[in-house]
Amino acid sequence: MRSRDMQDIDTILGEDIQFRGRLQFKKNLKISGNFRGKIQTAGHLIVGAGAHVEADVEAAFITVEGELKGSLQAGKKLEIKKSAKLVGDVRTADLQIEPGSHFTGSCIMD
């Protein structure tokens, strides 16, 4: 799966948003602000550059460009971009880590 561009994003939580709670969605969501809680989706979660997310995440696809701390389960693919800082344990079928990114945690591939 290729990286999503802006046309493929259904919903954006903007840079000025601070949100706590539980997010459930089916399509594609980009977080550009701050989020803390739990995220579940059959779609694609994008943690944008400049975003700060602290959450347990279950998603089909996860792309991390900003800061993410938590337990991640990406059913199909996890992409960690060079601007990303990821702290947490990861379980995924496919992992792509760009040079320059920061990942602290463990990974289970299945």
PyMOL CGO cylinders between C-alpha atoms (Angstrom):
from pymol import cmd
from pymol.cgo import CYLINDER

trace = [
    CYLINDER, 0.00, 0.00, 0.00, 1.35, 3.41, -0.88, 0.3, 1, 1, 1, 1, 1, 1,
    CYLINDER, 1.35, 3.41, -0.88, 1.45, 6.30, 1.56, 0.3, 1, 1, 1, 1, 1, 1,
    CYLINDER, 1.45, 6.30, 1.56, -1.78, 8.24, 1.61, 0.3, 1, 1, 1, 1, 1, 1,
    CYLINDER, -1.78, 8.24, 1.61, -1.92, 11.76, 0.26, 0.3, 1, 1, 1, 1, 1, 1,
    CYLINDER, -1.92, 11.76, 0.26, -4.38, 14.43, 1.38, 0.3, 1, 1, 1, 1, 1, 1,
    CYLINDER, -4.38, 14.43, 1.38, -7.05, 13.32, -1.13, 0.3, 1, 1, 1, 1, 1, 1,
    CYLINDER, -7.05, 13.32, -1.13, -7.30, 9.92, 0.56, 0.3, 1, 1, 1, 1, 1, 1,
    CYLINDER, -7.30, 9.92, 0.56, -7.86, 11.30, 4.07, 0.3, 1, 1, 1, 1, 1, 1,
    CYLINDER, -7.86, 11.30, 4.07, -11.50, 11.36, 5.12, 0.3, 1, 1, 1, 1, 1, 1,
    CYLINDER, -11.50, 11.36, 5.12, -11.10, 13.20, 8.46, 0.3, 1, 1, 1, 1, 1, 1,
    CYLINDER, -11.10, 13.20, 8.46, -8.41, 15.39, 10.00, 0.3, 1, 1, 1, 1, 1, 1,
    CYLINDER, -8.41, 15.39, 10.00, -8.04, 16.35, 13.66, 0.3, 1, 1, 1, 1, 1, 1,
    CYLINDER, -8.04, 16.35, 13.66, -6.25, 19.68, 13.16, 0.3, 1, 1, 1, 1, 1, 1,
    CYLINDER, -6.25, 19.68, 13.16, -3.17, 21.10, 14.82, 0.3, 1, 1, 1, 1, 1, 1,
    CYLINDER, -3.17, 21.10, 14.82, -5.23, 23.16, 17.27, 0.3, 1, 1, 1, 1, 1, 1,
    CYLINDER, -5.23, 23.16, 17.27, -7.22, 20.14, 18.51, 0.3, 1, 1, 1, 1, 1, 1,
    CYLINDER, -7.22, 20.14, 18.51, -6.58, 18.54, 21.91, 0.3, 1, 1, 1, 1, 1, 1,
    CYLINDER, -6.58, 18.54, 21.91, -8.72, 15.45, 22.34, 0.3, 1, 1, 1, 1, 1, 1,
    CYLINDER, -8.72, 15.45, 22.34, -9.00, 12.74, 25.00, 0.3, 1, 1, 1, 1, 1, 1,
    CYLINDER, -9.00, 12.74, 25.00, -11.10, 9.61, 24.77, 0.3, 1, 1, 1, 1, 1, 1,
    CYLINDER, -11.10, 9.61, 24.77, -11.85, 6.81, 22.38, 0.3, 1, 1, 1, 1, 1, 1,
    CYLINDER, -11.85, 6.81, 22.38, -11.85, 7.05, 18.59, 0.3, 1, 1, 1, 1, 1, 1,
    CYLINDER, -11.85, 7.05, 18.59, -13.55, 4.45, 16.41, 0.3, 1, 1, 1, 1, 1, 1,
    CYLINDER, -13.55, 4.45, 16.41, -13.79, 4.87, 12.65, 0.3, 1, 1, 1, 1, 1, 1,
    CYLINDER, -13.79, 4.87, 12.65, -13.88, 2.83, 9.45, 0.3, 1, 1, 1, 1, 1, 1,
    CYLINDER, -13.88, 2.83, 9.45, -12.08, 4.97, 6.88, 0.3, 1, 1, 1, 1, 1, 1,
    CYLINDER, -12.08, 4.97, 6.88, -8.94, 7.16, 7.06, 0.3, 1, 1, 1, 1, 1, 1,
    CYLINDER, -8.94, 7.16, 7.06, -8.05, 9.64, 9.79, 0.3, 1, 1, 1, 1, 1, 1,
    CYLINDER, -8.05, 9.64, 9.79, -5.09, 11.98, 10.21, 0.3, 1, 1, 1, 1, 1, 1,
    CYLINDER, -5.09, 11.98, 10.21, -4.24, 13.40, 13.62, 0.3, 1, 1, 1, 1, 1, 1,
    CYLINDER, -4.24, 13.40, 13.62, -2.27, 16.65, 13.41, 0.3, 1, 1, 1, 1, 1, 1,
    CYLINDER, -2.27, 16.65, 13.41, -2.93, 17.81, 16.98, 0.3, 1, 1, 1, 1, 1, 1,
    CYLINDER, -2.93, 17.81, 16.98, -2.87, 16.11, 20.38, 0.3, 1, 1, 1, 1, 1, 1,
    CYLINDER, -2.87, 16.11, 20.38, -4.75, 12.94, 21.27, 0.3, 1, 1, 1, 1, 1, 1,
    CYLINDER, -4.75, 12.94, 21.27, -4.74, 10.72, 24.33, 0.3, 1, 1, 1, 1, 1, 1,
    CYLINDER, -4.74, 10.72, 24.33, -6.81, 7.54, 24.69, 0.3, 1, 1, 1, 1, 1, 1,
    CYLINDER, -6.81, 7.54, 24.69, -7.67, 4.53, 22.55, 0.3, 1, 1, 1, 1, 1, 1,
    CYLINDER, -7.67, 4.53, 22.55, -8.03, 4.21, 18.77, 0.3, 1, 1, 1, 1, 1, 1,
    CYLINDER, -8.03, 4.21, 18.77, -9.73, 1.38, 16.84, 0.3, 1, 1, 1, 1, 1, 1,
    CYLINDER, -9.73, 1.38, 16.84, -10.21, 1.30, 13.08, 0.3, 1, 1, 1, 1, 1, 1,
    CYLINDER, -10.21, 1.30, 13.08, -10.48, -0.98, 10.10, 0.3, 1, 1, 1, 1, 1, 1,
    CYLINDER, -10.48, -0.98, 10.10, -8.95, 1.88, 8.09, 0.3, 1, 1, 1, 1, 1, 1,
    CYLINDER, -8.95, 1.88, 8.09, -5.75, 3.92, 8.04, 0.3, 1, 1, 1, 1, 1, 1,
    CYLINDER, -5.75, 3.92, 8.04, -4.51, 6.03, 10.95, 0.3, 1, 1, 1, 1, 1, 1,
    CYLINDER, -4.51, 6.03, 10.95, -1.96, 8.73, 10.16, 0.3, 1, 1, 1, 1, 1, 1,
    CYLINDER, -1.96, 8.73, 10.16, -0.15, 10.47, 13.01, 0.3, 1, 1, 1, 1, 1, 1,
    CYLINDER, -0.15, 10.47, 13.01, 0.99, 13.64, 11.25, 0.3, 1, 1, 1, 1, 1, 1,
    CYLINDER, 0.99, 13.64, 11.25, 4.27, 15.48, 11.66, 0.3, 1, 1, 1, 1, 1, 1,
    CYLINDER, 4.27, 15.48, 11.66, 3.92, 17.71, 14.71, 0.3, 1, 1, 1, 1, 1, 1,
    CYLINDER, 3.92, 17.71, 14.71, 1.21, 15.52, 16.28, 0.3, 1, 1, 1, 1, 1, 1,
    CYLINDER, 1.21, 15.52, 16.28, 1.51, 14.18, 19.82, 0.3, 1, 1, 1, 1, 1, 1,
    CYLINDER, 1.51, 14.18, 19.82, -0.45, 10.97, 20.43, 0.3, 1, 1, 1, 1, 1, 1,
    CYLINDER, -0.45, 10.97, 20.43, -0.51, 8.77, 23.51, 0.3, 1, 1, 1, 1, 1, 1,
    CYLINDER, -0.51, 8.77, 23.51, -2.80, 5.84, 22.76, 0.3, 1, 1, 1, 1, 1, 1,
    CYLINDER, -2.80, 5.84, 22.76, -3.29, 2.15, 22.36, 0.3, 1, 1, 1, 1, 1, 1,
    CYLINDER, -3.29, 2.15, 22.36, -4.02, 1.65, 18.67, 0.3, 1, 1, 1, 1, 1, 1,
    CYLINDER, -4.02, 1.65, 18.67, -5.61, -1.16, 16.66, 0.3, 1, 1, 1, 1, 1, 1,
    CYLINDER, -5.61, -1.16, 16.66, -5.74, -0.39, 12.92, 0.3, 1, 1, 1, 1, 1, 1,
    CYLINDER, -5.74, -0.39, 12.92, -5.33, -2.03, 9.54, 0.3, 1, 1, 1, 1, 1, 1,
    CYLINDER, -5.33, -2.03, 9.54, -2.72, 0.55, 8.48, 0.3, 1, 1, 1, 1, 1, 1,
    CYLINDER, -2.72, 0.55, 8.48, -0.74, 2.96, 10.66, 0.3, 1, 1, 1, 1, 1, 1,
    CYLINDER, -0.74, 2.96, 10.66, 1.59, 5.70, 9.42, 0.3, 1, 1, 1, 1, 1, 1,
    CYLINDER, 1.59, 5.70, 9.42, 3.62, 7.60, 12.02, 0.3, 1, 1, 1, 1, 1, 1,
    CYLINDER, 3.62, 7.60, 12.02, 5.17, 10.95, 11.06, 0.3, 1, 1, 1, 1, 1, 1,
    CYLINDER, 5.17, 10.95, 11.06, 4.94, 12.65, 14.49, 0.3, 1, 1, 1, 1, 1, 1,
    CYLINDER, 4.94, 12.65, 14.49, 5.20, 11.44, 18.09, 0.3, 1, 1, 1, 1, 1, 1,
    CYLINDER, 5.20, 11.44, 18.09, 3.32, 8.34, 19.21, 0.3, 1, 1, 1, 1, 1, 1,
    CYLINDER, 3.32, 8.34, 19.21, 3.53, 6.54, 22.53, 0.3, 1, 1, 1, 1, 1, 1,
    CYLINDER, 3.53, 6.54, 22.53, 1.53, 3.38, 23.18, 0.3, 1, 1, 1, 1, 1, 1,
    CYLINDER, 1.53, 3.38, 23.18, 0.81, -0.19, 22.18, 0.3, 1, 1, 1, 1, 1, 1,
    CYLINDER, 0.81, -0.19, 22.18, 0.21, -0.63, 18.44, 0.3, 1, 1, 1, 1, 1, 1,
    CYLINDER, 0.21, -0.63, 18.44, -1.40, -3.42, 16.48, 0.3, 1, 1, 1, 1, 1, 1,
    CYLINDER, -1.40, -3.42, 16.48, -1.34, -2.85, 12.70, 0.3, 1, 1, 1, 1, 1, 1,
    CYLINDER, -1.34, -2.85, 12.70, -3.13, -5.71, 10.99, 0.3, 1, 1, 1, 1, 1, 1,
    CYLINDER, -3.13, -5.71, 10.99, -1.64, -5.02, 7.57, 0.3, 1, 1, 1, 1, 1, 1,
    CYLINDER, -1.64, -5.02, 7.57, 1.19, -2.45, 7.71, 0.3, 1, 1, 1, 1, 1, 1,
    CYLINDER, 1.19, -2.45, 7.71, 3.03, -0.02, 9.97, 0.3, 1, 1, 1, 1, 1, 1,
    CYLINDER, 3.03, -0.02, 9.97, 5.08, 2.80, 8.42, 0.3, 1, 1, 1, 1, 1, 1,
    CYLINDER, 5.08, 2.80, 8.42, 7.48, 4.79, 10.61, 0.3, 1, 1, 1, 1, 1, 1,
    CYLINDER, 7.48, 4.79, 10.61, 8.59, 7.90, 8.72, 0.3, 1, 1, 1, 1, 1, 1,
    CYLINDER, 8.59, 7.90, 8.72, 11.93, 9.69, 9.24, 0.3, 1, 1, 1, 1, 1, 1,
    CYLINDER, 11.93, 9.69, 9.24, 10.28, 12.49, 11.27, 0.3, 1, 1, 1, 1, 1, 1,
    CYLINDER, 10.28, 12.49, 11.27, 8.63, 9.97, 13.66, 0.3, 1, 1, 1, 1, 1, 1,
    CYLINDER, 8.63, 9.97, 13.66, 9.29, 9.24, 17.32, 0.3, 1, 1, 1, 1, 1, 1,
    CYLINDER, 9.29, 9.24, 17.32, 7.58, 6.00, 18.33, 0.3, 1, 1, 1, 1, 1, 1,
    CYLINDER, 7.58, 6.00, 18.33, 7.75, 4.57, 21.85, 0.3, 1, 1, 1, 1, 1, 1,
    CYLINDER, 7.75, 4.57, 21.85, 5.88, 1.35, 22.50, 0.3, 1, 1, 1, 1, 1, 1,
    CYLINDER, 5.88, 1.35, 22.50, 5.35, -2.26, 21.60, 0.3, 1, 1, 1, 1, 1, 1,
    CYLINDER, 5.35, -2.26, 21.60, 4.29, -3.10, 18.06, 0.3, 1, 1, 1, 1, 1, 1,
    CYLINDER, 4.29, -3.10, 18.06, 2.59, -6.06, 16.42, 0.3, 1, 1, 1, 1, 1, 1,
    CYLINDER, 2.59, -6.06, 16.42, 2.24, -6.00, 12.64, 0.3, 1, 1, 1, 1, 1, 1,
    CYLINDER, 2.24, -6.00, 12.64, 2.36, -8.11, 9.48, 0.3, 1, 1, 1, 1, 1, 1,
    CYLINDER, 2.36, -8.11, 9.48, 4.51, -5.60, 7.56, 0.3, 1, 1, 1, 1, 1, 1,
    CYLINDER, 4.51, -5.60, 7.56, 6.92, -3.01, 8.97, 0.3, 1, 1, 1, 1, 1, 1,
    CYLINDER, 6.92, -3.01, 8.97, 8.63, -0.14, 7.13, 0.3, 1, 1, 1, 1, 1, 1,
    CYLINDER, 8.63, -0.14, 7.13, 11.07, 2.07, 9.03, 0.3, 1, 1, 1, 1, 1, 1,
    CYLINDER, 11.07, 2.07, 9.03, 12.69, 5.04, 7.30, 0.3, 1, 1, 1, 1, 1, 1,
    CYLINDER, 12.69, 5.04, 7.30, 16.26, 6.03, 8.18, 0.3, 1, 1, 1, 1, 1, 1,
    CYLINDER, 16.26, 6.03, 8.18, 16.31, 8.88, 10.69, 0.3, 1, 1, 1, 1, 1, 1,
    CYLINDER, 16.31, 8.88, 10.69, 13.19, 7.75, 12.57, 0.3, 1, 1, 1, 1, 1, 1,
    CYLINDER, 13.19, 7.75, 12.57, 13.25, 6.90, 16.28, 0.3, 1, 1, 1, 1, 1, 1,
    CYLINDER, 13.25, 6.90, 16.28, 11.68, 3.67, 17.54, 0.3, 1, 1, 1, 1, 1, 1,
    CYLINDER, 11.68, 3.67, 17.54, 11.98, 2.46, 21.13, 0.3, 1, 1, 1, 1, 1, 1,
    CYLINDER, 11.98, 2.46, 21.13, 10.14, -0.73, 21.98, 0.3, 1, 1, 1, 1, 1, 1,
    CYLINDER, 10.14, -0.73, 21.98, 9.62, -4.28, 20.82, 0.3, 1, 1, 1, 1, 1, 1,
    CYLINDER, 9.62, -4.28, 20.82, 8.15, -5.64, 17.61, 0.3, 1, 1, 1, 1, 1, 1,
    CYLINDER, 8.15, -5.64, 17.61, 6.36, -8.89, 16.82, 0.3, 1, 1, 1, 1, 1, 1,
    CYLINDER, 6.36, -8.89, 16.82, 5.92, -9.71, 13.14, 0.3, 1, 1, 1, 1, 1, 1,
    CYLINDER, 5.92, -9.71, 13.14, 3.10, -12.07, 12.21, 0.3, 1, 1, 1, 1, 1, 1,
]
cmd.load_cgo(trace, "trace")
